[in-house]
Amino acid sequence: MLENITLSFQGIWAHKMRSFLTMLGIIIGIASIITIVSTIKGTNEQIKEDLIGSGNNVVDVTLKQDNTTYEMGYGGLPEGVSVISEKTRKTLEKLEGVKEVSLYRKRTWSENVFYRNTQYSGALYGIDTHYFSVNGYVLDYGRGFTDFDNRTFHKCAIVDTATSSSLFGGENPVGKVIEINKEPFVVIGVAGKLQNSGPKITTVQEYQTYAGNSSGSIFIPIDDWPIAYQYDEPQMVSVKADSTDDMTKAGKNVADALSVSQMKTGSKFSYAADDLLKRATQMQNLSSATNRQLLWIAGISLLVGGIGVMNIMLVSVTERTKEIGLKKAIGAKRKRILAQFLTEAAVLTSLGGLIGVGSGIGFSQVFSNVMGTRAAVSIPACIIAVAFSMAIGIIFGLLPAVKASNLNPIDALRSE
């Protein structure tokens, strides 16, 4: 085999221009496929990052009725919906795909929240001690909530950076008192979200969908919620999955577990996961469907390249008829001749495949810079492309190799 490979390289080097032109179809086909696959992979990653967020793997599980999310600010207290206990929360964390679970309550647009004479119109959350960890918040200064704050119903609050700026006019809010439904809450900290923990926002519509509102958010301990609103309300659940790819599974498992408990109480409400990963996957499939058509077109150039290999190998057999006859005359077996020509075809197309992969990676980076899109090189695709190009050499080199191996040595030696 090593001898056959050496002979193949010698033959390719002896006819450099012919060999390059023969490989050109393979190079173009493989380069096209690598470029398209890299663009597809990069686009899919960009879609996932734009919609979900880089490094984000959080799913919100909310209470729904007739596929509509329940919002306490727009309706009365739902009947038959039980409060999720700490024991249940710990049970949810044991479900497949789930890393951590947080319980919270929320008013998207809070009312009767003031700092002095300034009214606050942002979101208000009642959160447990796991919420910041699950949702990627970090304290800029001050302190966070503790179990002691919940046990003693300590009326304290944490504001995010947007609220700190809009409600307090740039002053340090720690130690300031805000009123929530005429109840005083002392601000104990300021928190901000990690930069890579949310979706990429590029339009006003996306901002309204994913960022809420410009006034920011205020957080109070979840057990203080009845102090502000006089009764317990159904909680929502934030689920941190083991990875971004586990978001759908983790969200569904938690939603199903909570919905089963609701069915037992006869409630008309159920829980459902806000599956951003599913939405991202649908967008990715739409993008990939278009690009797959381009892959078929690129595959045609590989077919043309394979036909070119077959043509040149047939020419090579004709040119080397005497050489084949001499080898057979001194005892070379049919399978040895067959292996030599198959190896030469495979080496020729493999070289074309390697050059094509390199060219494809280069072209994908160029297109990425020119078009402003992301390109991500797929190592498995590169390996498969080279293997496929080798297979093309074997398949299209088979006919010339069989023709060479079947030559009659006497006729071959007599040929001109």
MIGU-855218 format. One line per field, with one value per residue (C-alpha): y, z, x; residue number from 1. Coordinates in steps of 0.05 Angstrom, whole numbers, always signed. Last residue first. Layout:
MIGU-855218
yy	c(Y, ...)
zz	c(Z, ...)
xx	c(X, ...)
n	c(NUM, ...)
end
This chain:
MIGU-855218
yy	c(+33, -32, -97, -101, -90, -144, -193, -173, -179, -119, -137, -100, -35, -38, -54, +6, +51, +29, +34, +104, +136, +97, +98, +172, +191, +153, +194, +257, +231, +218, +289, +318, +273, +299, +372, +362, +331, +392, +441, +511, +566, +626, +687, +738, +808, +795, +814, +789, +723, +714, +719, +671, +621, +627, +610, +549, +527, +535, +492, +439, +441, +432, +371, +344, +354, +317, +262, +262, +248, +199, +159, +157, +134, +82, +54, +50, +13, -32, -57, -71, -111, -146, -171, -202, -176, -234, -206, -204, -169, -113, -107, -105, -50, -9, -20, +5, +66, +119, +83, +72, +145, +167, +124, +156, +225, +210, +177, +237, +284, +244, +251, +326, +330, +291, +337, +397, +366, +363, +439, +444, +395, +436, +499, +466, +450, +524, +540, +485, +506, +575, +548, +494, +547, +588, +528, +510, +581, +576, +509, +538, +596, +548, +588, +527, +510, +503, +487, +523, +495, +468, +401, +395, +332, +366, +420, +369, +339, +409, +420, +357, +370, +441, +417, +362, +407, +462, +413, +378, +442, +475, +414, +442, +505, +463, +432, +472, +531, +532, +596, +582, +625, +629, +632, +690, +693, +748, +820, +850, +885, +843, +782, +789, +791, +716, +724, +772, +837, +853, +918, +919, +966, +1032, +1022, +966, +891, +870, +810, +829, +905, +904, +855, +903, +963, +926, +898, +858, +798, +749, +747, +719, +744, +813, +787, +820, +876, +882, +940, +926, +937, +982, +989, +973, +1016, +991, +1042, +995, +988, +1048, +1059, +1073, +1091, +1053, +1031, +1076, +1110, +1170, +1167, +1197, +1148, +1122, +1121, +1106, +1056, +1026, +1012, +984, +934, +945, +902, +907, +899, +889, +833, +779, +745, +678, +710, +759, +703, +659, +714, +767, +801, +854, +923, +933, +910, +846, +794, +769, +709, +683, +620, +651, +713, +673, +622, +663, +668, +724, +772, +813, +882, +908, +981, +1040, +1075, +1138, +1195, +1234, +1200, +1135, +1105, +1039, +1043, +1003, +950, +936, +865, +845, +782, +724, +679, +608, +586, +519, +493, +442, +409, +363, +304, +321, +326, +402, +394, +355, +413, +461, +414, +414, +490, +492, +512, +548, +514, +537, +517, +584, +638, +704, +758, +785, +834, +847, +774, +755, +684, +665, +646, +575, +564, +580, +586, +588, +601, +560, +605, +570, +588, +563, +626, +621, +668, +690, +656, +691, +725, +668, +613, +651, +665, +592, +572, +623, +598, +526, +543, +587, +533, +481, +527, +542, +469, +447, +499, +482, +408, +420, +470, +425, +363, +398, +426, +358, +340, +409, +400, +331, +356, +414, +371, +312, +282, +305, +265, +203, +208, +219, +156, +115, +133, +114, +47, +33, +49, +0)
zz	c(-591, -563, -570, -495, -476, -525, -494, -422, -434, -399, -345, -289, -329, -346, -274, -252, -304, -280, -206, -209, -205, -141, -109, -124, -101, -37, -25, -35, +15, +66, +57, +64, +124, +161, +144, +164, +230, +244, +231, +220, +248, +205, +230, +184, +167, +92, +77, +141, +143, +67, +77, +136, +97, +37, +79, +111, +42, +12, +66, +58, -18, -13, +31, -16, -78, -44, -27, -100, -127, -71, -84, -159, -150, -98, -145, -200, -157, -124, -192, -216, -153, -158, -227, -206, -224, -250, -296, -356, -315, -298, -370, -395, -345, -367, -440, -427, -389, -434, -443, -369, -356, -406, -368, -303, -334, -353, -286, -249, -292, -278, -204, -211, -246, -188, -139, -177, -169, -93, -92, -120, -68, -14, -40, -30, +41, +52, +44, +92, +141, +152, +165, +210, +249, +259, +286, +330, +359, +375, +409, +448, +470, +504, +551, +592, +610, +675, +681, +702, +702, +773, +793, +852, +823, +756, +788, +816, +746, +718, +765, +742, +669, +673, +708, +657, +598, +620, +632, +564, +525, +560, +554, +492, +531, +585, +653, +654, +700, +712, +732, +762, +769, +834, +846, +891, +967, +997, +1022, +962, +994, +1058, +1018, +975, +1034, +1030, +960, +985, +945, +877, +837, +761, +705, +686, +612, +603, +595, +565, +524, +487, +491, +472, +415, +388, +395, +354, +365, +430, +438, +486, +558, +602, +564, +597, +667, +697, +747, +821, +870, +945, +1011, +992, +1052, +1040, +1069, +1059, +1027, +969, +957, +987, +976, +1030, +1016, +1052, +987, +931, +916, +876, +800, +795, +845, +803, +733, +750, +806, +769, +708, +752, +786, +852, +915, +968, +1043, +1087, +1132, +1133, +1190, +1154, +1086, +1109, +1150, +1088, +1059, +1006, +973, +997, +978, +914, +842, +861, +805, +766, +720, +723, +764, +814, +823, +834, +884, +948, +932, +891, +894, +831, +812, +740, +722, +733, +794, +819, +844, +903, +955, +922, +901, +882, +877, +813, +783, +708, +698, +767, +787, +834, +841, +851, +831, +805, +794, +749, +713, +654, +686, +748, +815, +819, +815, +881, +915, +891, +916, +986, +983, +971, +908, +928, +904, +846, +858, +842, +806, +844, +803, +736, +699, +750, +766, +696, +674, +609, +555, +526, +550, +621, +637, +697, +678, +670, +652, +620, +634, +595, +578, +556, +498, +497, +479, +416, +391, +415, +384, +319, +318, +331, +274, +228, +244, +232, +166, +144, +161, +123, +62, +61, +72, +16, -33, -17, -27, -95, -119, -98, -128, -195, -192, -178, -252, -268, -215, -240, -311, -289, -245, -292, -263, -193, -197, -222, -167, -115, -139, -140, -67, -50, -85, -48, +18, +0)
xx	c(+38, +9, +48, +65, -8, -32, +16, -2, -77, -109, -159, -124, -122, -196, -213, -172, -205, -274, -258, -229, -298, -316, -247, -235, -305, -292, -229, -271, -321, -267, -241, -311, -328, -266, -283, -356, -335, -291, -347, -320, -365, -382, -419, -450, -426, -429, -357, -326, -364, -356, -280, -281, -324, -277, -216, -249, -273, -203, -172, -227, -218, -143, -154, -208, -165, -109, -160, -183, -113, -96, -160, -148, -76, -97, -150, -97, -47, -100, -125, -54, -41, -108, -91, -25, +43, +85, +139, +92, +38, +85, +107, +35, +18, +78, +59, -12, +12, -16, -82, -89, -74, -127, -177, -153, -163, -235, -252, -224, -265, -327, -313, -305, -373, -403, -369, -397, -466, -455, -448, -518, -544, -510, -543, -611, -590, -580, -653, -675, -620, -650, -720, -691, -652, -714, -752, -693, -691, -765, -754, -695, -738, -786, -830, -847, -920, -958, -1031, -1094, -1165, -1153, -1182, -1134, -1101, -1094, -1053, -1003, -996, -984, -925, -890, -905, -878, -814, -802, -819, -771, -714, -724, -729, -670, -624, -587, -570, -537, -553, -617, -632, -707, -743, -811, -873, -909, -984, -1004, -1003, -1046, -1045, -1008, -948, -944, -966, -903, -855, -844, -816, -762, -764, -736, -744, -735, -717, -751, -732, -782, -783, -717, -739, -802, -799, -726, -739, -792, -745, -693, -622, -627, -581, -613, -591, -536, -475, -471, -483, -544, -539, -555, -560, -567, -602, -661, -707, -780, -836, -908, -955, -972, -897, -860, -786, -734, -662, -606, -573, -599, -532, -555, -559, -628, -658, -716, -684, -611, -620, -678, -634, -579, -625, -659, -656, -709, -721, -781, -755, -808, -769, -762, -751, -697, -664, -660, -616, -627, -567, -519, -496, -456, -456, -491, -493, -552, -548, -620, -608, -560, -602, -665, -638, -651, -725, -757, -816, -808, -832, -827, -823, -870, -839, -872, -829, -855, -810, -792, -857, -891, -966, -969, -924, -921, -895, -917, -880, -875, -814, -790, -720, -696, -625, -591, -649, -636, -672, -712, -677, -684, -759, -758, -721, -775, -829, -799, -794, -869, -905, -969, -1033, -1075, -1148, -1178, -1138, -1132, -1165, -1144, -1100, -1045, -1041, -1019, -1034, -1001, -1050, -1050, -1122, -1100, -1026, -980, -908, -844, -786, -726, -654, -594, -555, -483, -495, -567, -631, -656, -593, -547, -590, -596, -521, -505, -552, -520, -450, -469, -503, -445, -394, -436, -440, -366, -348, -394, -368, -295, -311, -343, -290, -232, -264, -275, -204, -172, -168, -141, -88, -69, -62, -19, +26, +36, +101, +80, +15, +51, +104, +50, +14, +78, +90, +18, +26, +90, +57, +0)
n	c(416, 415, 414, 413, 412, 411, 410, 409, 408, 407, 406, 405, 404, 403, 402, 401, 400, 399, 398, 397, 396, 395, 394, 393, 392, 391, 390, 389, 388, 387, 386, 385, 384, 383, 382, 381, 380, 379, 378, 377, 376, 375, 374, 373, 372, 371, 370, 369, 368, 367, 366, 365, 364, 363, 362, 361, 360, 359, 358, 357, 356, 355, 354, 353, 352, 351, 350, 349, 348, 347, 346, 345, 344, 343, 342, 341, 340, 339, 338, 337, 336, 335, 334, 333, 332, 331, 330, 329, 328, 327, 326, 325, 324, 323, 322, 321, 320, 319, 318, 317, 316, 315, 314, 313, 312, 311, 310, 309, 308, 307, 306, 305, 304, 303, 302, 301, 300, 299, 298, 297, 296, 295, 294, 293, 292, 291, 290, 289, 288, 287, 286, 285, 284, 283, 282, 281, 280, 279, 278, 277, 276, 275, 274, 273, 272, 271, 270, 269, 268, 267, 266, 265, 264, 263, 262, 261, 260, 259, 258, 257, 256, 255, 254, 253, 252, 251, 250, 249, 248, 247, 246, 245, 244, 243, 242, 241, 240, 239, 238, 237, 236, 235, 234, 233, 232, 231, 230, 229, 228, 227, 226, 225, 224, 223, 222, 221, 220, 219, 218, 217, 216, 215, 214, 213, 212, 211, 210, 209, 208, 207, 206, 205, 204, 203, 202, 201, 200, 199, 198, 197, 196, 195, 194, 193, 192, 191, 190, 189, 188, 187, 186, 185, 184, 183, 182, 181, 180, 179, 178, 177, 176, 175, 174, 173, 172, 171, 170, 169, 168, 167, 166, 165, 164, 163, 162, 161, 160, 159, 158, 157, 156, 155, 154, 153, 152, 151, 150, 149, 148, 147, 146, 145, 144, 143, 142, 141, 140, 139, 138, 137, 136, 135, 134, 133, 132, 131, 130, 129, 128, 127, 126, 125, 124, 123, 122, 121, 120, 119, 118, 117, 116, 115, 114, 113, 112, 111, 110, 109, 108, 107, 106, 105, 104, 103, 102, 101, 100, 99, 98, 97, 96, 95, 94, 93, 92, 91, 90, 89, 88, 87, 86, 85, 84, 83, 82, 81, 80, 79, 78, 77, 76, 75, 74, 73, 72, 71, 70, 69, 68, 67, 66, 65, 64, 63, 62, 61, 60, 59, 58, 57, 56, 55, 54, 53, 52, 51, 50, 49, 48, 47, 46, 45, 44, 43, 42, 41, 40, 39, 38, 37, 36, 35, 34, 33, 32, 31, 30, 29, 28, 27, 26, 25, 24, 23, 22, 21, 20, 19, 18, 17, 16, 15, 14, 13, 12, 11, 10, 9, 8, 7, 6, 5, 4, 3, 2, 1)
end
